[in-house]
Amino acid sequence: MAIQDIYPTALRLLGRPVLVVGAGPVAARRTKGLLDAGARVTVVAPVACPALTELADAGLLNWEPRPYRPADVDGVWFVQTATGDAAVDARVSADAEAQRIWCVNASDHEASAAWTPAVAVVDDVKIAVNAGGDPRRAMALRDAVATALATGDLPLRRHRLSGTGATPGSVALVGGGPGDTGLITVRGRRLLGQADVVVADRLGPRELLAELAPDVRVVEVGKTPGHHPVPQSEINRILVEEALQGHRVVRLKGGDPYVLGRGGEEAEFCRQHGVEVEVVSGVTSAISVPAAAGIPVTHRGLAKGFSVVTGHEELAEVPARADHTVILLMGVGQLRDSAASLARAGLPLQTPVGIVENGYLPNQRVTIGTLGTIADQAEAAGVANPAVIVIGDVVRVSPFAPSHFKTADYSTTSPNAPRTTKTRVLTP
Ligand SMILES: C[S@@+](CC[C@H](N)C(=O)[O-])C[C@H]1O[C@@H](n2cnc3c(N)ncnc32)[C@H](O)[C@@H]1O
C-alpha cells in the first residue's frame, strides 16, 4: 500500500466499545492506547500476558478467556487483531470488513484496513507518525518531533483557544541563566515557545527574544542597580493583568528567579490575585559567571562553602575566611566599602578577588586582584555592572589568575579553558 493511499484521521473512542483479539505484548500495547483514549475494551484470547491480566484484574477491560468467534465484532466501533496467528488475524479482519468496521491487522501490514501510528503526547499535542510501514522509522521520527517540541525547538504555542471559553492565563517565572542561550533550562525554553507575552529583564538570554513569533508581545522591564524604570509594583501588575486576560505570560528573568531576583514577590503577588504561577529554576549568575572565568565557587582544599550577598551591609554576617567564598552580585558600586568590611572582619589583604563583567557575553572581562588592590583596579579599569565579584582562595584556580597566585595547595586537575575566547583580563 502506498503512503498516499492512507487518510490520516483521529478517532474519538471515549466510551465506545472496541475489540482486541489476542492478548500478547503487541495486543497489550495497543489495548493500553485504546484505554488511554477512553474506549471500552473487550479482549478475546484464550490466554493473556501479565500486562493484560493486570488490566483485566484492575477492572479496566473485559477479558473473554476463549478463542475468537465471528460474533465478537458485532456492535463494536473498531477492531485490533494481534493474535500472532496470521490465519486468525485474517479471519477477524475479514469479519470486520464485512461489517464495515475498521480493523488493524498486526500480522499483515499490507492487507490491514487501518494502521496504528507511532504516537507521543507533548502538552496537549498528540503526534502520530506513519512511515511507509516501517515502525522503527516511525518511532524514531516520533521521538525526534517529541523531543523538539519538549525543548521548545518547534512552535508549541496555541493560536486558537480550545473548548468553548477562553483558557485561563498563567504566569511562568523562568530563570533564563546568565545570558548564554544554551544556559536556559529545557522547561524554560519550552514555556518561552508557548508564551503570548514575555516580560523581559535586561539580563538573561536576550537573543531568544528575537526568535519569538512576530505576534508575541515583549514587555521590557529591565533594571540596573539603582535605576528601575519599571518599578517592581508595576511589573507585578503587568504579570497579573496579562494573565487575567487569558494570556500565557513568561516572566523571563536573568539567572535564577529566586536568587536576588524578587521572584518570590512576583510569584506571591500572582497567587494572591488568583493567577496560576510556575517557577522554573535557572542557572544563577552567582555560580555560573565565576565558572565562565574558570572559578569554582567551592574547590577541594580551597573552599567548602560560599555565601551570595549583594553588598557590604550583609558582609558582617558571612565568615571572613579565605576558605569561605564570598560572591557579590550588584556589588560594583560598593566594592571599596565591601573590601574594607571584609578586611576589618579579619580577611587578609592578600586574599584573591576576581571580578567577572558580562559573563558569557562577547564583552566578558575578568579583573583579578586582591582584597587590598581590587577597588583601585576596578576604578582604574572602569569596571561596571553587570558583574559578579568573587572573594576567596578559589580565585587562584582561574586560568586568568596571575602565576604568583597559583599555589601548590590546590587543584589536582587542570581548570577548564575559558569559555569565551574574547575575554579580556586585567591583573595587578
Ligand atoms: C538583580 S541581580 C539578579 C541575579 C539573578 N537572579 C541570578 O540568579 O543570577 C543582577 C546581578 O546579577 C549579576 N549578573 C547577572 N548576569 C550576569 C552576567 N551575565 N555577568 C555578570 N554578572 C551578572 C550581576 O551582579 C547583576 O548586577
The ligand as a Tripos MOL2 file, in Angstrom:
@<TRIPOS>MOLECULE
LIG
   27    29     1     0     0
SMALL
NO_CHARGES

@<TRIPOS>ATOM
      1 C1         19.2030   41.6020   40.1410 C.3       1 LIG1
      2 S1         20.5630   40.5240   40.2050 S.3       1 LIG1
      3 C2         19.8060   39.1160   39.5750 C.3       1 LIG1
      4 C3         20.5490   37.8550   39.8330 C.3       1 LIG1
      5 C4         19.8940   36.6820   39.1810 C.3       1 LIG1
      6 N1         18.6200   36.3860   39.7970 N.3       1 LIG1
      7 C5         20.7740   35.4380   39.1800 C.2       1 LIG1
      8 O1         20.4110   34.4330   39.7990 O.co2     1 LIG1
      9 O2         21.7950   35.4620   38.5050 O.co2     1 LIG1
     10 C6         21.5460   41.1030   38.8740 C.3       1 LIG1
     11 C7         23.0030   40.8800   39.1160 C.3       1 LIG1
     12 O3         23.3710   39.5720   38.7180 O.3       1 LIG1
     13 C8         24.6800   39.5700   38.2240 C.3       1 LIG1
     14 N2         24.6890   39.1140   36.8240 N.ar      1 LIG1
     15 C9         23.6630   38.5970   36.1630 C.ar      1 LIG1
     16 N3         24.0420   38.2010   34.9300 N.ar      1 LIG1
     17 C10        25.3450   38.4860   34.8160 C.ar      1 LIG1
     18 C11        26.3110   38.3160   33.8000 C.ar      1 LIG1
     19 N4         25.9940   37.7480   32.6360 N.pl3     1 LIG1
     20 N5         27.5670   38.7160   34.0420 N.ar      1 LIG1
     21 C12        27.8930   39.2670   35.2120 C.ar      1 LIG1
     22 N6         27.0190   39.4440   36.2100 N.ar      1 LIG1
     23 C13        25.7670   39.0550   36.0340 C.ar      1 LIG1
     24 C14        25.1940   40.9830   38.3660 C.3       1 LIG1
     25 O4         25.7960   41.1020   39.6290 O.3       1 LIG1
     26 C15        23.9180   41.7570   38.3030 C.3       1 LIG1
     27 O5         24.0600   43.0490   38.8420 O.3       1 LIG1
@<TRIPOS>BOND
     1     1     2 1
     2     2     3 1
     3     2    10 1
     4     3     4 1
     5     4     5 1
     6     5     6 1
     7     5     7 1
     8     7     8 2
     9     7     9 1
    10    10    11 1
    11    11    12 1
    12    11    26 1
    13    12    13 1
    14    13    14 1
    15    13    24 1
    16    14    15 ar
    17    14    23 ar
    18    15    16 ar
    19    16    17 ar
    20    17    18 ar
    21    17    23 ar
    22    18    19 1
    23    18    20 ar
    24    20    21 ar
    25    21    22 ar
    26    22    23 ar
    27    24    25 1
    28    24    26 1
    29    26    27 1
@<TRIPOS>SUBSTRUCTURE
     1 LIG1         1 GROUP 0 **** ****
